[in-house]
Amino acid sequence: MGKVHGSLARAGKVRGQTPKVAKQDKKKKPRGRAHKRMQYNRRFVTAESKIVAIKHYSGYWGLFDLVI
């Protein structure tokens, strides 16, 4: 059989070296109907027009104002 990549003695080395950071308390996200309302408002109501770069087949990059 072939050899594995590296020995298993070093498994978990990086995770063991990283400092432990305690989780922070977060505000709960809305569920159900309220979540759908939040998504709708974020996507359609408060969405501003976005500047989008589109590459043409001839190689020209054009900036277009995309309204979603």
N, C-alpha and C positions, 0 to 999 in steps of 0.2 A: 504494500500500500504506500501511497505517497504521503508526504509530510503535510501537516496543517500549517497555516500561516501564523507563525508565532506560537509561543507556548501559552498554556492556559494559566500559568503562574501570574501573568500580567493582566489577566481579565479583570475589568472594573477599575483599572488604574486611574483613569481620568475622572470618573464619577467619584471615586474615593478622595481625590485631591481637591475637588471643588468645595468651597465653603458652603455650609448649610445656611440657607436663608429661609426664615419662617414665612409662611403664607400670610398675606395681608387680608384683612376683612374687606369684602367688596359688597357694593349695593346689589341686591338681587335683580335679575333681569325680568322684564315682564313676560308673562306666559300667555299662551292662547290668543284670544282676540286682541289683547293689548299688544302682543308681540307683532301680530300681523299689521296692526295700525302703525306701529313704529316703523316697520319695514316700508310700508306704503309711503309714509311721510318722508322717510329718508331717500327713497328712490325717485318719487315723482313730484312731491310738493316742494321740498326745499332744495331739490337738485338744481344746480346752476348749469349753464351750458359749459361743456368741456372742450378745450382746444385739443384736437387729435391730429397727429401726424400720420398721413397715409402715403404709402410708397406706391408710385405709379409703375406700370410695367416698363416704362422707358428709363426708370431710375430716378425720376423726379420726386422729391419729397415735398408734399404740399401740406399746409396747415389749414384745417377745416374746422369751422365752429360747429360742433355736434351738439344738438339739443336732444336730450333723451326724454 
